[in-house]
Amino acid sequence: MPREATPDELPVLLLRAAKAMLAEVREAAGDEKAAGDEKKDSSMTPVHGFAARFIAAQEEPTAADLAHHLGVTRQSASEVVAALEDGGYVHRRPHPADGRSQILELTDRGRTSLEASRGRWSAVERHWAGLVGADELVRVRAALDRYLADRTGH
């Protein structure tokens, strides 16, 4: 039987759940690394993973596009890109129409790492669906999507 919720509890529950999911993904990445599975080894942080997902999904993303997507300053986005570039996950190439911008592309390592990360996140979703049921998880996702669409206009 669910306990009675207080008015300010939802944000705390969402943050705690996100933190627990991140810990589960980090644990899985650590297990893969300990098992010597170099193909799935990744040292990308969650923010780097979010950035890599965006870069992979866009036609010709720039650091400014990434900043807008992540809701951070251009300087912060440039730091994320620099870290991804230093790690061998991303490379830059000149923008064909804007000499001041550069197009961001995932490297082979970046694509491999992103695929491994997606597998770990899928396992978290399967775990959650096993706890609450797939239909309930669909409703949770839809509710979160509606809230974010209302807040962001997307």
C-alpha positions, 0 to 999 in steps of 0.5 A, spaced: 500 500 500 503 506 497 504 511 503 501 518 503 505 523 499 507 530 502 507 536 497 514 537 496 516 529 495 515 528 488 522 532 486 526 528 491 523 522 489 525 523 482 532 526 484 533 519 488 531 515 483 535 518 477 541 518 482 539 510 483 539 509 476 546 513 475 549 508 480 546 502 477 549 504 470 556 506 473 556 499 477 554 495 470 560 499 467 565 497 472 563 490 472 564 490 464 571 493 466 573 488 471 571 483 467 575 485 461 570 487 456 574 492 453 569 493 447 564 495 452 569 499 457 567 507 457 569 512 462 564 517 459 560 521 465 553 521 464 553 528 462 558 526 456 553 520 455 547 525 454 552 529 449 554 523 445 547 521 444 545 528 442 551 528 437 549 522 434 542 524 433 543 530 429 545 532 422 551 537 423 551 539 431 555 544 433 557 546 440 552 551 440 547 546 439 549 542 444 549 548 449 542 549 447 540 542 448 544 541 455 541 547 457 548 550 459 553 556 457 557 555 450 563 555 455 560 549 459 558 545 452 565 547 449 568 544 456 564 537 455 566 537 447 574 538 449 573 532 454 570 528 449 575 530 444 581 528 449 577 521 450 577 520 443 570 520 443 568 526 438 572 529 433 571 536 430 571 538 423 570 545 419 562 547 418 561 548 411 557 554 412 560 558 418 567 559 418 567 560 426 563 553 428 565 546 427 561 540 426 561 535 432 562 527 430 562 521 434 569 517 433 568 509 432 570 509 440 564 514 441 559 510 437 562 504 441 561 507 447 555 510 446 552 503 444 555 500 450 551 505 455 545 504 451 545 497 453 546 499 460 541 504 460 536 499 457 538 494 463 536 499 468 529 500 464 528 492 464 529 492 471 524 498 473 519 495 468 520 488 472 519 492 479 512 496 476 510 493 470 511 495 463 505 498 462 506 502 469 513 504 466 510 507 459 505 511 464 511 514 468 514 515 461 508 519 458 507 523 464 514 525 464 514 527 457 508 531 458 511 535 464 517 536 460 514 538 453 510 543 457 516 546 461 520 546 455 515 547 449 518 541 445 
